[in-house]
Amino acid sequence: MAPLLSTLFSNHPNSVGETYLSHLITASSFSFKMIFGGLACLLHAIFPFLFIKTSSGLISQLHDSMVKHRSKKAVIEKN
């Protein structure tokens, strides 16, 4: 049972070049930013003059962060 649990908790983080703990921190950071972005979208829907570019900017930032993060890991793993 222990090897199965170890595999379940490590396969994906290892596939993106992270440990379980570093993946937990990174994914949690993304999660909180996405929650903030979602709330900003909701407030923008109600009050269109608020948070006009907040969510779209956050989406771009998160995408760039994820792509650059994985690209750096891929370069390190190849060397």
N, CA, C and O atoms as a GROMACS GRO file, in nm:
protein
  316
    1MET      N    1   0.082  -0.120   0.000
    1MET     CA    2   0.000   0.000   0.000
    1MET      C    3   0.086   0.127   0.000
    1MET      O    4   0.055   0.223  -0.070
    2ALA      N    5   0.193   0.127   0.078
    2ALA     CA    6   0.279   0.245   0.087
    2ALA      C    7   0.340   0.283  -0.048
    2ALA      O    8   0.342   0.401  -0.082
    3PRO      N    9   0.391   0.186  -0.128
    3PRO     CA   10   0.445   0.224  -0.259
    3PRO      C   11   0.339   0.286  -0.350
    3PRO      O   12   0.368   0.378  -0.426
    4LEU      N   13   0.216   0.236  -0.342
    4LEU     CA   14   0.108   0.292  -0.422
    4LEU      C   15   0.082   0.437  -0.383
    4LEU      O   16   0.068   0.523  -0.470
    5LEU      N   17   0.075   0.465  -0.253
    5LEU     CA   18   0.054   0.602  -0.206
    5LEU      C   19   0.170   0.692  -0.247
    5LEU      O   20   0.150   0.805  -0.290
    6SER      N   21   0.289   0.641  -0.234
    6SER     CA   22   0.407   0.718  -0.272
    6SER      C   23   0.401   0.753  -0.421
    6SER      O   24   0.432   0.866  -0.460
    7THR      N   25   0.361   0.658  -0.502
    7THR     CA   26   0.348   0.680  -0.646
    7THR      C   27   0.240   0.783  -0.676
    7THR      O   28   0.260   0.872  -0.758
    8LEU      N   29   0.125   0.770  -0.610
    8LEU     CA   30   0.015   0.862  -0.633
    8LEU      C   31   0.053   1.006  -0.602
    8LEU      O   32   0.011   1.099  -0.671
    9PHE      N   33   0.133   1.025  -0.497
    9PHE     CA   34   0.169   1.160  -0.455
    9PHE      C   35   0.295   1.213  -0.520
    9PHE      O   36   0.329   1.330  -0.503
   10SER      N   37   0.366   1.130  -0.595
   10SER     CA   38   0.492   1.178  -0.653
   10SER      C   39   0.497   1.176  -0.805
   10SER      O   40   0.578   1.248  -0.863
   11ASN      N   41   0.414   1.098  -0.871
   11ASN     CA   42   0.422   1.088  -1.018
   11ASN      C   43   0.409   1.223  -1.088
   11ASN      O   44   0.496   1.262  -1.165
   12HIS      N   45   0.300   1.293  -1.062
   12HIS     CA   46   0.281   1.421  -1.131
   12HIS      C   47   0.388   1.524  -1.092
   12HIS      O   48   0.447   1.585  -1.180
   13PRO      N   49   0.413   1.547  -0.962
   13PRO     CA   50   0.519   1.644  -0.930
   13PRO      C   51   0.653   1.609  -0.997
   13PRO      O   52   0.721   1.698  -1.047
   14ASN      N   53   0.689   1.482  -0.997
   14ASN     CA   54   0.814   1.442  -1.063
   14ASN      C   55   0.810   1.469  -1.212
   14ASN      O   56   0.912   1.504  -1.272
   15SER      N   57   0.692   1.454  -1.274
   15SER     CA   58   0.682   1.475  -1.418
   15SER      C   59   0.703   1.621  -1.459
   15SER      O   60   0.734   1.650  -1.574
   16VAL      N   61   0.685   1.712  -1.364
   16VAL     CA   62   0.709   1.854  -1.392
   16VAL      C   63   0.835   1.905  -1.322
   16VAL      O   64   0.857   2.026  -1.310
   17GLY      N   65   0.917   1.811  -1.275
   17GLY     CA   66   1.046   1.846  -1.218
   17GLY      C   67   1.040   1.904  -1.078
   17GLY      O   68   1.124   1.985  -1.040
   18GLU      N   69   0.940   1.863  -1.000
   18GLU     CA   70   0.924   1.915  -0.864
   18GLU      C   71   0.914   1.802  -0.764
   18GLU      O   72   0.883   1.688  -0.798
   19THR      N   73   0.942   1.836  -0.639
   19THR     CA   74   0.913   1.744  -0.530
   19THR      C   75   0.768   1.764  -0.489
   19THR      O   76   0.702   1.857  -0.536
   20TYR      N   77   0.718   1.676  -0.404
   20TYR     CA   78   0.581   1.692  -0.357
   20TYR      C   79   0.564   1.827  -0.288
   20TYR      O   80   0.467   1.898  -0.314
   21LEU      N   81   0.657   1.863  -0.200
   21LEU     CA   82   0.646   1.988  -0.125
   21LEU      C   83   0.654   2.110  -0.217
   21LEU      O   84   0.575   2.203  -0.203
   22SER      N   85   0.747   2.111  -0.311
   22SER     CA   86   0.758   2.227  -0.401
   22SER      C   87   0.633   2.237  -0.489
   22SER      O   88   0.589   2.348  -0.521
   23HIS      N   89   0.577   2.123  -0.529
   23HIS     CA   90   0.454   2.125  -0.609
   23HIS      C   91   0.338   2.177  -0.525
   23HIS      O   92   0.256   2.254  -0.574
   24LEU      N   93   0.331   2.136  -0.400
   24LEU     CA   94   0.226   2.184  -0.310
   24LEU      C   95   0.232   2.336  -0.297
   24LEU      O   96   0.129   2.403  -0.304
   25ILE      N   97   0.350   2.390  -0.278
   25ILE     CA   98   0.367   2.534  -0.263
   25ILE      C   99   0.330   2.607  -0.392
   25ILE      O  100   0.257   2.706  -0.390
   26THR      N  101   0.381   2.559  -0.504
   26THR     CA  102   0.354   2.624  -0.633
   26THR      C  103   0.206   2.618  -0.668
   26THR      O  104   0.146   2.719  -0.705
   27ALA      N  105   0.146   2.500  -0.656
   27ALA     CA  106   0.004   2.484  -0.690
   27ALA      C  107  -0.084   2.565  -0.595
   27ALA      O  108  -0.185   2.621  -0.638
   28SER      N  109  -0.048   2.572  -0.468
   28SER     CA  110  -0.126   2.653  -0.373
   28SER      C  111  -0.118   2.800  -0.407
   28SER      O  112  -0.217   2.872  -0.397
   29SER      N  113  -0.001   2.845  -0.447
   29SER     CA  114   0.016   2.984  -0.487
   29SER      C  115  -0.073   3.017  -0.607
   29SER      O  116  -0.139   3.120  -0.609
   30PHE      N  117  -0.073   2.927  -0.706
   30PHE     CA  118  -0.159   2.946  -0.822
   30PHE      C  119  -0.306   2.948  -0.780
   30PHE      O  120  -0.385   3.029  -0.828
   31SER      N  121  -0.340   2.858  -0.689
   31SER     CA  122  -0.479   2.848  -0.643
   31SER      C  123  -0.527   2.978  -0.581
   31SER      O  124  -0.636   3.027  -0.614
   32PHE      N  125  -0.448   3.034  -0.492
   32PHE     CA  126  -0.488   3.159  -0.426
   32PHE      C  127  -0.500   3.274  -0.526
   32PHE      O  128  -0.590   3.357  -0.516
   33LYS      N  129  -0.408   3.278  -0.622
   33LYS     CA  130  -0.415   3.383  -0.724
   33LYS      C  131  -0.540   3.366  -0.810
   33LYS      O  132  -0.603   3.464  -0.849
   34MET      N  133  -0.576   3.241  -0.841
   34MET     CA  134  -0.694   3.216  -0.922
   34MET      C  135  -0.822   3.250  -0.846
   34MET      O  136  -0.919   3.300  -0.904
   35ILE      N  137  -0.823   3.223  -0.716
   35ILE     CA  138  -0.939   3.260  -0.634
   35ILE      C  139  -0.955   3.412  -0.635
   35ILE      O  140  -1.066   3.463  -0.652
   36PHE      N  141  -0.845   3.485  -0.616
   36PHE     CA  142  -0.848   3.631  -0.621
   36PHE      C  143  -0.899   3.678  -0.757
   36PHE      O  144  -0.983   3.768  -0.765
   37GLY      N  145  -0.847   3.617  -0.865
   37GLY     CA  146  -0.889   3.654  -1.001
   37GLY      C  147  -1.037   3.628  -1.023
   37GLY      O  148  -1.106   3.707  -1.088
   38GLY      N  149  -1.087   3.517  -0.970
   38GLY     CA  150  -1.228   3.484  -0.982
   38GLY      C  151  -1.316   3.584  -0.909
   38GLY      O  152  -1.421   3.624  -0.959
   39LEU      N  153  -1.272   3.622  -0.790
   39LEU     CA  154  -1.348   3.724  -0.715
   39LEU      C  155  -1.345   3.858  -0.787
   39LEU      O  156  -1.445   3.930  -0.790
   40ALA      N  157  -1.231   3.892  -0.844
   40ALA     CA  158  -1.222   4.016  -0.920
   40ALA      C  159  -1.316   4.011  -1.041
   40ALA      O  160  -1.379   4.112  -1.074
   41CYS      N  161  -1.325   3.896  -1.108
   41CYS     CA  162  -1.418   3.880  -1.221
   41CYS      C  163  -1.562   3.897  -1.176
   41CYS      O  164  -1.641   3.964  -1.243
   42LEU      N  165  -1.596   3.837  -1.064
   42LEU     CA  166  -1.732   3.847  -1.013
   42LEU      C  167  -1.767   3.992  -0.979
   42LEU      O  168  -1.875   4.040  -1.014
   43LEU      N  169  -1.676   4.060  -0.911
   43LEU     CA  170  -1.700   4.200  -0.879
   43LEU      C  171  -1.708   4.285  -1.006
   43LEU      O  172  -1.788   4.379  -1.014
   44HIS      N  173  -1.625   4.253  -1.104
   44HIS     CA  174  -1.629   4.325  -1.231
   44HIS      C  175  -1.764   4.304  -1.302
   44HIS      O  176  -1.818   4.396  -1.364
   45ALA      N  177  -1.817   4.182  -1.291
   45ALA     CA  178  -1.946   4.153  -1.354
   45ALA      C  179  -2.056   4.240  -1.293
   45ALA      O  180  -2.145   4.287  -1.364
   46ILE      N  181  -2.049   4.260  -1.163
   46ILE     CA  182  -2.150   4.340  -1.093
   46ILE      C  183  -2.124   4.489  -1.111
   46ILE      O  184  -2.215   4.567  -1.135
   47PHE      N  185  -1.997   4.526  -1.097
   47PHE     CA  186  -1.955   4.666  -1.107
   47PHE      C  187  -1.853   4.677  -1.221
   47PHE      O  188  -1.733   4.667  -1.197
   48PRO      N  189  -1.898   4.696  -1.345
   48PRO     CA  190  -1.809   4.691  -1.461
   48PRO      C  191  -1.695   4.792  -1.460
   48PRO      O  192  -1.602   4.780  -1.540
   49PHE      N  193  -1.701   4.889  -1.374
   49PHE     CA  194  -1.595   4.989  -1.366
   49PHE      C  195  -1.482   4.946  -1.273
   49PHE      O  196  -1.381   5.015  -1.263
   50LEU      N  197  -1.497   4.832  -1.205
   50LEU     CA  198  -1.392   4.780  -1.116
   50LEU      C  199  -1.316   4.666  -1.183
   50LEU      O  200  -1.372   4.592  -1.264
   51PHE      N  201  -1.191   4.652  -1.150
   51PHE     CA  202  -1.108   4.540  -1.192
   51PHE      C  203  -1.116   4.513  -1.343
   51PHE      O  204  -1.133   4.399  -1.385
   52ILE      N  205  -1.103   4.617  -1.421
   52ILE     CA  206  -1.120   4.606  -1.566
   52ILE      C  207  -1.016   4.513  -1.630
   52ILE      O  208  -1.051   4.435  -1.719
   53LYS      N  209  -0.892   4.521  -1.587
   53LYS     CA  210  -0.787   4.438  -1.647
   53LYS      C  211  -0.724   4.341  -1.547
   53LYS      O  212  -0.627   4.273  -1.581
   54THR      N  213  -0.776   4.335  -1.428
   54THR     CA  214  -0.713   4.254  -1.322
   54THR      C  215  -0.708   4.106  -1.358
   54THR      O  216  -0.601   4.046  -1.354
   55SER      N  217  -0.820   4.049  -1.391
   55SER     CA  218  -0.825   3.904  -1.417
   55SER      C  219  -0.751   3.865  -1.543
   55SER      O  220  -0.680   3.764  -1.543
   56SER      N  221  -0.765   3.940  -1.648
   56SER     CA  222  -0.694   3.906  -1.772
   56SER      C  223  -0.544   3.917  -1.752
   56SER      O  224  -0.468   3.834  -1.803
   57GLY      N  225  -0.499   4.018  -1.679
   57GLY     CA  226  -0.358   4.032  -1.648
   57GLY      C  227  -0.307   3.918  -1.563
   57GLY      O  228  -0.196   3.869  -1.583
   58LEU      N  229  -0.388   3.875  -1.468
   58LEU     CA  230  -0.351   3.765  -1.380
   58LEU      C  231  -0.341   3.634  -1.459
   58LEU      O  232  -0.250   3.554  -1.436
   59ILE      N  233  -0.434   3.612  -1.550
   59ILE     CA  234  -0.429   3.492  -1.633
   59ILE      C  235  -0.301   3.489  -1.715
   59ILE      O  236  -0.236   3.385  -1.723
   60SER      N  237  -0.265   3.600  -1.775
   60SER     CA  238  -0.141   3.609  -1.853
   60SER      C  239  -0.020   3.583  -1.765
   60SER      O  240   0.072   3.511  -1.805
   61GLN      N  241  -0.020   3.641  -1.646
   61GLN     CA  242   0.092   3.624  -1.552
   61GLN      C  243   0.105   3.478  -1.510
   61GLN      O  244   0.216   3.424  -1.508
   62LEU      N  245  -0.006   3.413  -1.478
   62LEU     CA  246  -0.001   3.274  -1.436
   62LEU      C  247   0.044   3.184  -1.551
   62LEU      O  248   0.123   3.091  -1.530
   63HIS      N  249  -0.004   3.211  -1.670
   63HIS     CA  250   0.037   3.131  -1.786
   63HIS      C  251   0.187   3.145  -1.810
   63HIS      O  252   0.258   3.046  -1.826
   64ASP      N  253   0.235   3.269  -1.812
   64ASP     CA  254   0.378   3.291  -1.833
   64ASP      C  255   0.461   3.223  -1.725
   64ASP      O  256   0.563   3.161  -1.754
   65SER      N  257   0.417   3.234  -1.602
   65SER     CA  258   0.487   3.174  -1.490
   65SER      C  259   0.495   3.022  -1.505
   65SER      O  260   0.600   2.962  -1.482
   66MET      N  261   0.384   2.961  -1.543
   66MET     CA  262   0.383   2.816  -1.555
   66MET      C  263   0.467   2.771  -1.673
   66MET      O  264   0.542   2.674  -1.661
   67VAL      N  265   0.458   2.838  -1.785
   67VAL     CA  266   0.533   2.799  -1.903
   67VAL      C  267   0.683   2.819  -1.879
   67VAL      O  268   0.762   2.730  -1.911
   68LYS      N  269   0.722   2.932  -1.824
   68LYS     CA  270   0.864   2.958  -1.797
   68LYS      C  271   0.917   2.861  -1.693
   68LYS      O  272   1.030   2.812  -1.706
   69HIS      N  273   0.837   2.832  -1.591
   69HIS     CA  274   0.879   2.741  -1.484
   69HIS      C  275   0.906   2.602  -1.541
   69HIS      O  276   1.009   2.541  -1.512
   70ARG      N  277   0.815   2.553  -1.623
   70ARG     CA  278   0.832   2.420  -1.682
   70ARG      C  279   0.944   2.419  -1.784
   70ARG      O  280   1.016   2.320  -1.796
   71SER      N  281   0.960   2.528  -1.859
   71SER     CA  282   1.067   2.534  -1.959
   71SER      C  283   1.204   2.527  -1.892
   71SER      O  284   1.293   2.458  -1.941
   72LYS      N  285   1.220   2.597  -1.780
   72LYS     CA  286   1.347   2.593  -1.706
   72LYS      C  287   1.375   2.453  -1.655
   72LYS      O  288   1.488   2.406  -1.661
   73LYS      N  289   1.272   2.386  -1.603
   73LYS     CA  290   1.289   2.249  -1.552
   73LYS      C  291   1.329   2.155  -1.664
   73LYS      O  292   1.414   2.068  -1.643
   74ALA      N  293   1.270   2.171  -1.782
   74ALA     CA  294   1.302   2.084  -1.896
   74ALA      C  295   1.447   2.102  -1.939
   74ALA      O  296   1.514   2.004  -1.973
   75VAL      N  297   1.497   2.225  -1.937
   75VAL     CA  298   1.636   2.253  -1.974
   75VAL      C  299   1.730   2.190  -1.873
   75VAL      O  300   1.830   2.129  -1.910
   76ILE      N  301   1.698   2.202  -1.745
   76ILE     CA  302   1.782   2.145  -1.640
   76ILE      C  303   1.785   1.993  -1.651
   76ILE      O  304   1.892   1.932  -1.637
   77GLU      N  305   1.668   1.931  -1.677
   77GLU     CA  306   1.662   1.785  -1.686
   77GLU      C  307   1.739   1.732  -1.807
   77GLU      O  308   1.796   1.623  -1.801
   78LYS      N  309   1.742   1.809  -1.919
   78LYS     CA  310   1.814   1.764  -2.037
   78LYS      C  311   1.964   1.765  -2.015
   78LYS      O  312   2.036   1.683  -2.073
   79ASN      N  313   2.013   1.857  -1.932
   79ASN     CA  314   2.158   1.869  -1.908
   79ASN      C  315   2.197   1.776  -1.802
   79ASN      O  316   2.315   1.769  -1.766
   0.00000   0.00000   0.00000
